[in-house]
């Protein structure tokens, strides 16, 4: 066995950032969520909703969860990072979709004037 025949150690195959982002975009489209993909500097971004951008380096996905370290909803500040594995596109898409639905609910409730029930 020559030096080129040895198995490569590591966490598994690394998917390119753009390929990973496109895969997540397809999964989210299957859930009825339209989004845009942008790439540059070895990263790709999936722009899902205002305040929800998922970025990937081709190994993991990251986005802001809006929760603190013990799971409480953060009303002010950016919250903590949420993570997803590139190997689990469907699971990651489900988690991103849940955050998308949460942000849409928060946006909809913020658009109603306090004490009047009338949209702004």
N, C-alpha and C positions, 0 to 999 in steps of 0.2 A: 504494500500500500504506500504510494508516494505521498508527498506532502500536500498535493492538490486533491487527493482522494479522501482526506479526513473529513468527517462531518463537521459542519460549522455549529459551534455552540451559540446559544442566544435564545431570546424569547420567541422566536418564530419569524416567519417572513414579515418584512416591513412593507406595507402598502404605501405607495406614494401619497402625499398629502392631497393632491387634487383628486386622485382616484377614490380615496376614502371619503372626501367631501361630496363627490358626485354620487357615491353609494348612499350616503346619508340623505342627500337631496332626493334620490329616487324612493327611498323608504318613506320619507316624510310626504312625498307626493302621493304615495299609495295610501296615506292616512288623510289625504285631502288638504295638506298644508303646502302651499307654494312658497318657494324660497329661492334665493340667488346664491351662487357660488363664486368666490373670488380667490385668486391665488397669487402668491409672491413671497420671495425670501424664505423658501422651504416650508411655508405654512399655507393652509387654505382656510377660508372662512365661509361659513354657511350663514347667511343673513336670513333669519326666520321672521322676526317681528321686532318692533321697537323695543330695545332693551334685551333682546335675545339673539346673540350672535354666538355660534358654535365655532370654535377653531380647532384645527387638527394639524399635527406634525406628521401624520401618517401612521402613528402608533396609538394615540389616544385622542379622544374628543374632550373638550372642556367648554363649559359655559357657566354663567352665573345662575345659581339656584334661587337666590332671593331668601335664603334661610341662613341662620347662624349655625355654629358648630354643633349645637344640641338639637337642631331641627326647628327652632322657633322661627316664625316668619319675620323677616327684617323689613320694617317699614321705611327706614332711612338707611342710606348707605348701600353699597353694592352687593352685600351678601357674600356667601362663600362659593367657591368653585364646585361645580358638579363634574363628574367624570364619566366617560363611557369608553368601552373598548372598541377598537376598529373591527375586531373579529366578531362582535355582536352588534351588527348594524340594526337589526330589528329591535333589540332591547334598548339600544341607545335612542333610536327614533321614538320609541314609546315614552321614554323619560323626557325627551325634548318636547314631544307633543303634549305631555302633561304640564310642563312649564309654560308652553305656548297658551294652553287653555287657561291656566291660572292668570297669565298676564292679560289675556283678552277680558277675563272677568273683572280684573282690577281696573282696566281701562274703561270698560263699560260702566262700572259703578262710579268712577270718577267723573264721567260725563253727565251725570245727573246732578242737578243743583241740590245742595243740602236743604232738607225740610220741604222741598216743593214737589219732588218727583218729576219735575219737568226737565227734559234734556237741555243742555246748554247750547 
